[in-house]
Amino acid sequence: MSAHPAIPDAGMLAQLVSNVTQTMCGISFSAAAGEAPSNELCWRVATLPIKGERPLLVVLSSSRRGCTALGAALFSCEPDTLDDSMIEDSLRELLNMAAGQIKGALALDQALGLPEIVAGGEGTSNCHRALQKGVVLRSQDDLGLLIWISEEV
């Protein structure tokens, strides 16, 4: 079995993810500092596994404000017209974009899983693990979006 290339550092991943998210919804990412995420940043949590020889997990968590900003940008609508299904669809879409960029950067010949919204305690525990393991990206402009990439599925 050959050694896998390392997950790129947070700066490189932020650039890769931002290449697509900036174009699609005007949101850019940077490396996250080591502080623990607040419960506010766990308002919605979405997960997407990349299964195969090198399993990865990509997690997106967000505050209500971040979800609203993302949904309004992706759907080109006013924030007050968003409903829960639109907010969750926008999280899934951003997660798909990020996971696709990560998969491409690692040259993985593995299928992306389906993004899933994780509710309640499981979502919060995933969110709180985000800055402890793996590589974490934070949206710029203080929108309250975190993307976590981990080799622990």
C-alpha positions, 0 to 999 in steps of 0.5 A: 500500500502506497503512502497517501499525500498529506492533506494540504495545509489550511492555507492551501485548502482555503485557497482551493475552496475559495476559488470556487466559493468566491465565484459561486457565492462571494464567500472566501475562506482562510485558515482557522485559529485554534480557538474552540468553536462557540455553540453559535457556530454549531447552529447547523452542521452538515457532513459529507464522507469521501469513502474509499481507500483513503476515507475522509470526512468534510464537515461544514458548520455554521451560525444562523447568520452564516447560513442566512448569508450563504443561502441568500448568496446562493439563491440570489434572494433576500435573507428573509425569504429563506426557509429551512429547506433552502438554508439546508440546501445551501449548506449541502451545496457549499459542502459539495463545492468544498469536498470536490476541491479537496478531492481534486487536490488530493487526486482521489479516485473516490466518490463523494458521499451525499451531504447530510444535515446532522441535528442535535447533539451529534451535530454539536459534538462534530462541530466541537471536534472540528478545531481539535482534529484535521484541518479547519477553514473559517469564512472571512468577513466573520460569517460564521462558517467553518469547514473541517477536513479530517481523515477520521470518518 
